[in-house]
Amino acid sequence: MWSLTKFVASRLSRSRRFFSSVIPRPCIIQKRGADILHDPWINKDTGFPLTERNRLGLRGLLPPRVISFEQQYARFMESYRSLEKNTVSESDTSHVALAKWRILNRLHDRNETLYFRVLIDNIKDFAPIIYTPTVGLVCQNYSGLFRRPRGMYFSAKDKGEMMSMIYNWPAQMVDMIVLTDGSRILGLGDLGVHGIGIPIGKLDMYVAAAGLNPQRILPVMLDVGTNNLKLIEDPLYLGLRQPRLEGEEYLSTIDEFIEAVLTRWPKAIVQFEDFQMKWAFETLKRYRERFCMFNDDIQGTAGVALAGLLGTVRAQGRSLDDFPNQKIVVVGAGSAGLGVLSMAVQAVVRMTGNAETAAQKFFLLDKDGLITKERKNLDPAAVPFAKDPGLIVGLRDGDSLLEVVKKVKPDVLLGLSGVGGVFNEEVLKALRESGSNRPAIFAMSNPTMNAECTAVEAFKHAGENIVFASGSPFENVQLVVVIITS
């Protein structure tokens, strides 16, 4: 699935060459001198011709030779390839990934036009650097990596001021906002203000792969504190060193931010990203009918996963009408897992017209095993998917993943647990014996270290005749005859 995303993005990027028959309007620059060189939106580095240097007060602030955009592009790529060459033998892959992120981030800080041109032309190479899996490392080390701000930061200390703060953003128009409170970053948990790396990376992907205007996007961090004691005790931590807001105090803070956005940019899309489950569902319910918003973990992941599940039916040589008969085991009862389940069940209802039996073929597990109606203190969002013990012969509440796979013999094993390696050798071998003509394994958790299994493990233990999809990139897997792109 990840590879398909990169392939489509690469095709899109090659089709967009910034050519147009429309004569562009002149860009009116209000800044002068060094202020221009410090603004990545308008800075052209050494690409300013002499006439512009005179007119904009840049003469003497740049080396005398004019270097074209194409030459700057080639110079950057040479530097990047040199870094790759010099680090190819390093065993610390995290260090190498962060070094690549730094060189890209420095370009982003300096010249946004060149940054996105490089990104669009090399999306396959750079997507894993600006987003998962490297973005997880960036978020974990954000305070130490911080050099200059990007996006906007609203906090619990800004209550009563957000309406005026929203006008501090220099762009007159914003089409897309990605918002996080840092409470559940990827599979890494509560990272507080460090979570800003996710909105930044995601919007960069939207620009490069979907063609959004880079000057009309806005990454936002809503800092309501953190329950991560390590961050609270860190003297260099850039966020609020206090426990997270809860209850109405939390919701009123988000209310104020949303109202501010609606006032200035009423048509902007607000994407909620990496909120902990209780607030992910609550905010979606609270705002979906009033504002142009969606929750990526509940709805975005679900849309992609459902497309993959329907594609799996075809890959198994079956008709799409057979999807309601697929036995699917879902591991992970967080916002992503429940979002996928909800959308998949809706698809079954639309196909069969029977809402009562739509969830029959789905089996949901969390850290305590199979979820049934006997489970105490079950999250309300998971209740519709809890199994009736009287209808599942041979299964009990809390049964392990291995027991469920052996007894259910699923067609699809879907992982959204955030727990690396939960699809272990025993589980994968049990899936191999499920009887499905081509079982599917979706290891969708990210970053890579949190994936339920790797592509190599899946093909090694579950057999070569499987469908494999992942939420993080993996190297190609060489089988006996063909190479499978993961």
N, C-alpha and C positions, 0 to 999 in steps of 0.2 A: 504494500500500500504506500509506504514511504517512497519507494523507488518510482511508483506510478506518479506520485505527486511531483517528484523532481523532474520526471520526464515531461509531464504536461507543462510545468513551469518553464522548462528549458525550451520547449516548442513555442510557448507564448513569448518568451523573451526574444527568440530569434525572429519572430514575426513583427516585433515592434522596433523600428529603427528610428523613431522620432522624426520621420519625414512627414510633411504635410503640405497640401496645396494652398493652405490658408497662410497668408502673410502674417507673421507674428507681430503683435503690438509691441512697441518699445517698452522696455522695463525701466520704470522710473525709480532711480535710486536716491533715497533721501540721505544716506550716509556718505561720509567722505573719509579719505585717508585710511588710517590704521583700523578704523571701525569696520570698514569693508573687508579687510583681510582677516578680521576676527569673526566674521559672520559666515558660517559654512553655507548658508542658503545662496549667497551671491558671490562669494569668493571664487576667483578663477586662478588663484596662485600666480605663477609666472605666465599665465595665458593672457593677461591683460595687454592689448596692443598699446603702443605709445600714445595714440590719441586719447584712449580711455584713461591712461595713467595721468596725462595732463589734466583732463577734464575732472577726474575724481580725486585729485590730490594724492596720487600714488607714486609720482615720480620720486625716485630716491629711496622708496620703501621696499623696492624689489630689485633683484639682480637685473642688469640691463638687458640681457637676452630674453626675447619672447619665446616661450616654449609652448607649442600648440597643445590642444586637448589630447590629440592622438599620441603625441610624444610623452605627455604626462601619464597617460594610460599605460604606455609601454614601460615607462620607468617604474611605475608602481608594480606592474606584473613581474618585472625583472627582480625587484626587491622581494616580492612574495615568493617567487620560485626559488630564489637564493636561500630564503629562510627555510623552505621545505627541504632543500638539498642539504643544508647544514644540520638539520634536526632529524634526518631520516634514520639515523642510527640510535637516537635517544630512546631509552626504554620507558621513560616517564611520559606517557601519552597525554596526561593532563597538562603537564608543563608545555608541551608542544602545542596543544589545542589553545591554551591561553595566550601563547606567544602569537599565534595566528590571529586570534581575536583582537589582540592589542594593535597589531599593524593595520587591521581593517578599521578598528575603532578610531585610530589616529587620523586615518583618511576621512572618516565620517565627521570627525570634529573639525576638519579643515576645509573640505571641499565636498559638499553633499552631491553635487551633480556628477563628479567623477566617481564617487563612492557607489552610487546606484548604477552608473554605466558598467562599472567593473562587476557589480553584483549580478546584474541582469545577464551579462554575457557569460558569466561563470557560475550560474546558479547551482549547478550540480556539485561543484567543489566547495562553494562558500555557504550553502544552506546549512550544513552540519556545524559550521563555525558560528554563524550569527544566531542560529536557533539550536534546537536539541541535536546532539547532546551537550555541546559546549556551553550553551546558555545556563545550564544547571551549575557548572563550575563557576561561571561569572557571577551568578546570584549568590553562591556560597561565599564568594570572596569580594563582594561588591564594594564594601567600604575601603578595602585596600586597593582596589583597581580604580576607584573614582578619580577622575581628572577634571571633568567639567560636567555641569548638569545637562540633562536632556529630558524633555517632557516637562510635566508639572507635578508638584508635590502638594497635596492637601493633607492636613493633619487634624487630630482632635483639638489641637490648640488654635485652630483657625475657625472654630464655631462662631457664626455671626459675621464672618468676613469673606466667605467664599464667593458671594455674588460680586464683590468688587475684585477679588483675586482673579476670577476667570478672565477679566479684561486685561490682565497682565500678559497674557499670551499674545505674541506679536502678529500672528496670522489673523486676517479678517474673517476667513472662512475655514471651517473644519468639517470634513466629511465623516471621519472615522475616529473614534476614541476607544482605546483599549485600557480598561480600568482593572486594577487589582488592589487588594488590601494585604497581599503578601501572606495570607494565612495558610495556604496550602499550595506551595510552589512545586509543580511537577510532583514527583514522589518524594520530595525532600522535606516536606512539612512547613512549619511556620518560620519564614525567613524575614519577616517584617519588611522594612523599607528596601531590603536587598532584592525584593521581588520585582522592582521596577525593570529589571533586565528582561522579564518576560514580555511586557507590553512593547518595549523598544524592539526586541528581536522579532516579535510577531508582526508588528507594523512594517518593519523592514522587509519581511517576507511578502506582505501584502503589496508593497510598492513594486518589488522585483517580479513577483509572479502574477499579480492580478492587475497591475497598472494603476494603482492609486497614486494620486498626486502627493509627492513627499512633503509639500508645503501645506497640505490640508489634512494631515494626520496628527494625532496627539496622544502620546503615551502618558498615563496618569497613575500615580501612586497615592492611594488613600491610606495614610498612616494613622491607624487607630491604636497603636501600641503593638507589643509582641509578648507572647507567653514563652518565648525562647530565652531561658535564663542566661545562656551563653552570650546572647546578643545584648541583653540588658546589662550584663556585667562587663561588656567590652567597652573600654573608654573611647575607642575609635569608631564605634557604631554610629551611623549617620541618622538613625531614626529616633523616635521617641523611646526613651528608656523607661517604659512603664507597662503594666499589664494591659491587655486588650480591653477595649470597651465592650460591653455586653448589653443585651436587651434593647430597650427603647433608646438609650443613649447612643448605641451603635447605629441603629436604624435612622435616628434623627440626623446623624452626621452624613449618612449617605443621601438622605432626603435633601439636605441642603445643597450638596454637591450636584445632584441630578437637577434640581430646580435652577441652579446657576447655569448649567449646560443648556437646559431647555430655553432659558432666557436669551442667551447669546447666540446659540447655534441650534435652533429648534428642529432642524432637519438632520442633525448629526446622528450617526449610529453609535450607540454605546455598547461595547462588548465587555461583559463581565468575565474576568479571567482568574482562575485559580483561587476562588473563594472556598473556605471550608464548607462542608456539605450543608450544615444547618442554615448558613447564610446564603449559599448558592440557591437553594430551593426557595427560601423565604423572599429574597430580593427578586427572583424571577417572577414569583407570584405577585409581588407588590407592585412591580413596574411594567410588566409586559403589556398590559392593556392601556397604559397611559403614555409610554414613551417608546421611541424606536430603539429597542435594546434586545439583546439575547445573551444567554450564558453559554460560553463556548464549551465548557466541560460537560454540561447537561445536553445541549442541543447540537453544538458543532461536532463534538466527538461522536454523538449518536448518529448524525447524518452520514458521516464518513463510514462508521462501523456498519450501519444498515446497508449502505451501498456495497461494502465488502461482503456482507452476509448473503446478499442477493446474488452477487457475482460468484460466490462460492457454489451456490446451487447450480449455476450454469457450468462451472468448472467440473462439477461432479457428474455432468451429463444429464442433469434432470431439468424438468420444466420449472419455470419460476413459480408456477401454481403449486409446486411441491414444497415451497418454503414453509408453510404452516406445519408440515410434517417433520421438519428438521428438529432433532433433539440438541439443545444448546445449553452447555454448562457455562455459567458466568461466574468468574472469580473476582470479587471486589464489589462491595455494596456501598461505595462512595457515590459522589455526585455523577461521575462518569459512568460507572457501572449501572446505576439506576436510570440514568438518562438513556443509555443504549437499550436497556430492557424496555423502558417505557415506549420508545419509538418503534422497536421491533414488534412489541405486542400490538401497537396501533396498526402497523403494517399487516399483521395477521388478521386483525379485526376487519380491515378494509378488504382483505382477500376472501375471508370466510363469512363475514357478516355476523359472526358469533362472538360477542364480547365475553361471555361466561367461560368459554373454554380456550380463549386465546393464549393464556399464559401457561397452559398445560405442559408444553414441551420445553419450558425454560426452567432451569435449576440454578438458584442463586446461593453463592457461598460468601461468607466473610471470614475474618480471622478465626472465628469460633466454629467454622464448618458450615454444613448445609443449614439454610434458614427455613424453619417451618413455623407454623402458627403457635407452636408450643414455646417459641423463644420469648423470654421475658425482656422488657425494656427495649423492644424493637423500635427502630426509628420509624416514624409514621410513613416516610417516603418508601420504605421497604415492605410495608405491610401487604400491598396488593400482590407482591411476588413471593410471599411466604407460602410454602407448600402445606397442604392439608395432610397431616400424618396418615389419615385413613385412606388416602388415595395414592400413596407411594409405597407399594409393597416392598419390604426389605430395606427401607431407608428410614433413618431416624434423624431428629434434630441434632446438629453438631457433627454428623458424619464427615470424615475427612475427604479431601479432594480425591485421593486415590480410591476410596471406597465408592464415592459417587460415580467416578469414571468407570469403574469395573461393573457397577450394577446398572447404570443408565445406558452405557455404551453410546456416547454422544456422537453426533456428526460434526459438531463444532465445539472447540474449547476456547473460550473467550476470556482473556486476562486483562483486567483493569484494576489490579490490586495494589500496584506500586511496590510489590515485594519481589525483588530479584530472585530468580531461580525457583519460584514456587511450582513451575512446571518441570519437576525433576525427572530423572531417568525412569523411575518407576511409573510415574503418571503418564509420561509419553509412550512408554511401552504398553501400558494398559489401553491407551487410546488406539494404538496400532491394532489391538485385538478387538476393537469395538464393532467390527463388522461393516462399517461404512466403507463404500468403495473408494472414497478419497477424503479422509477426515481433514478438517481445517483447524489450524492453530493460529489464533490471533494474540500475539504477545504485545499488547498495546501500551503498556506502561513506559514512561520515560522519566529521567534520561536513561541511557543505555544500561547502566548498572542496575536499574530497577526493572528492566524487562523480565517478564516471567520466564523466558528462556531465550537463548540465542538461535539464530537460523541454523547454525551447525548442529546444535543439540537437537533441534526439532527434526531435521532430516536424518540424523544419526540414529535416534532412538524411536521415532515414530514411523520411519520408513521414507523412501523417496517419493512415494505416490501420495503426497499430501499437498494441501494449500497452506502457505505460510504468509502471514502479514504481520507487520510490526509498527510500533509507534516511534521507533528510533532506527537509525540506519545501521545496517550490518554489511559486512563484506559478502561478495558473491560466494555461493556454495558450489563447489565443483563435485558433480556426481560422476557416475561411471561413464555416461555418454554426453550429457549436456550440462551447461552451467545455468543454475537457477539464480536469477536476480532477486535478492531479498529486499 
